[in-house]
């Protein structure tokens, strides 16, 4: 990386998923964030993988910026022990604020919201709006179907092969940490 990393945006599920490995991966990412003295930038929820990352990072002293739309405060149980909490009007503003306040984007397993977040920052990179590193943390090969779809999109001529170079797939937080520190 050309400049020091101070903040990592984490996109991930507001649910924990079915495999214990997902929760472990979220906790390991939170621990990695704290160990490197990075600020956690995330969706401010205290549920699912979001909550696991935040509890691990904040529990070890990491600074945190949570960004949540007003309509999700109750549903995602907005975390209250954050360094900074920003309440936005809508989901689009949430993504924009999270992105603008981070140096790196990391995506753990998640559902439609996580896919939306990944594709938005990927599209922004594709059209030249940013060069921030984007990492897919491929816990237990969770993202393999997505990677196959992206390869299919490229093979069918709907995206340039350079699309695959706009993000990096890593197996875990340790690999992410090594890649970020290069």
LINDAMO-V955413 format. One record per residue. N is the residue number from 1. PSI is psi in degrees with one decimal (999 if undefined). OMEGA is omega in whole degrees, -180 to 180 (none if undefined). BURIAL is + if it has 16 or more other C-alpha atoms within 10 Angstrom, else -. Layout:
# LINDAMO-V955413
n psi omega burial
N PSI OMEGA BURIAL
N PSI OMEGA BURIAL
This chain:
# LINDAMO-V955413
n psi omega burial
1 146.6 -175 -
2 -23.0 178 -
3 156.4 -177 -
4 143.0 178 -
5 129.0 176 +
6 -25.4 -177 +
7 136.3 177 +
8 125.3 175 +
9 126.2 178 +
10 120.3 172 +
11 131.3 -180 +
12 177.0 -175 +
13 145.3 171 +
14 3.8 170 +
15 164.9 -177 +
16 -11.4 -177 +
17 178.3 -175 -
18 -21.4 -176 -
19 132.7 176 -
20 -26.8 -179 -
21 -29.6 -180 -
22 -44.2 178 +
23 -42.8 179 +
24 -43.0 180 +
25 -40.4 179 +
26 -44.0 179 +
27 -40.8 179 +
28 -38.0 178 +
29 -42.9 177 +
30 -42.7 178 +
31 -42.0 179 +
32 -41.3 178 +
33 -47.2 -180 +
34 -43.8 -178 +
35 -33.2 -178 -
36 2.7 -179 -
37 35.9 174 +
38 152.2 174 +
39 134.9 175 +
40 125.5 173 +
41 121.2 -175 +
42 -177.5 -172 +
43 8.9 173 +
44 3.0 180 +
45 156.1 178 +
46 27.2 -179 +
47 161.5 175 +
48 -151.8 -180 +
49 -30.9 177 +
50 -49.2 -179 +
51 -37.4 180 +
52 -46.0 178 +
53 -48.8 -176 +
54 -45.7 -180 +
55 -40.9 -180 +
56 -47.4 -177 +
57 -51.1 -177 +
58 -37.1 179 +
59 -24.8 179 -
60 13.0 172 +
61 8.3 180 -
62 144.5 171 +
63 154.9 -176 +
64 143.5 173 +
65 113.3 177 +
66 136.3 -178 +
67 120.1 -175 +
68 137.5 174 +
69 147.7 -177 +
70 -39.3 -176 -
71 -11.5 179 -
72 -0.4 -177 +
73 -43.5 180 -
74 -43.8 -175 -
75 -42.6 -179 -
76 9.0 178 +
77 66.2 -178 -
78 123.4 -178 +
79 137.8 -174 +
80 -13.6 -177 -
81 32.7 -180 -
82 154.9 174 +
83 -45.9 180 -
84 136.6 176 -
85 127.8 176 +
86 126.5 177 +
87 123.0 -178 +
88 169.3 178 +
89 -34.1 -175 -
90 177.3 -177 -
91 -39.2 -179 +
92 -44.3 178 -
93 -36.5 178 -
94 -51.1 -180 +
95 -43.0 -178 +
96 -45.3 -180 -
97 -43.0 179 +
98 -47.5 -179 +
99 -47.0 -176 +
100 -22.0 -178 -
101 21.7 -179 +
102 159.3 178 +
103 -26.6 -175 +
104 147.1 176 +
105 130.1 176 +
106 134.7 -178 +
107 113.0 174 +
108 172.1 175 +
109 147.4 179 +
110 -175.2 -176 +
111 -144.9 -175 -
112 -39.8 179 -
113 -42.8 179 -
114 -38.4 176 +
115 -43.6 178 +
116 -46.1 -179 -
117 -45.8 179 +
118 -49.4 -177 +
119 -31.4 178 -
120 -49.5 -179 -
121 -31.5 176 +
122 -44.5 178 +
123 -41.9 178 -
124 -40.6 177 -
125 -41.8 -178 +
126 -36.9 -178 +
127 9.9 171 -
128 17.4 -180 -
129 -17.7 178 -
130 165.8 176 -
131 21.2 180 -
132 141.3 178 +
133 138.2 177 +
134 126.7 180 +
135 130.2 169 +
136 119.6 177 +
137 107.6 -168 +
138 58.9 -179 +
139 124.2 179 +
140 37.4 179 -
141 25.7 -178 -
142 -40.5 -174 +
143 2.8 -178 +
144 -44.7 178 -
145 -35.9 177 -
146 -43.6 179 -
147 -38.4 176 +
148 -40.0 178 -
149 -43.9 179 -
150 -42.2 177 +
151 -38.5 178 +
152 -43.9 178 -
153 -42.4 178 -
154 -47.6 -179 +
155 -31.2 -179 -
156 3.8 174 -
157 15.1 180 -
158 -5.0 175 -
159 151.5 176 -
160 148.0 176 -
161 -21.2 178 -
162 -18.9 178 -
163 -40.0 -178 +
164 -22.4 180 +
165 -1.4 -178 -
166 -4.9 177 +
167 159.3 -179 +
168 133.8 177 -
169 126.7 177 +
170 151.3 -177 +
171 -23.9 -173 +
172 179.0 -178 +
173 -31.6 179 +
174 -44.0 178 -
175 -37.8 177 -
176 -46.3 -180 +
177 -44.4 180 +
178 -41.9 -179 -
179 -40.6 -179 -
180 -33.7 -176 +
181 -1.8 179 -
182 999 none -
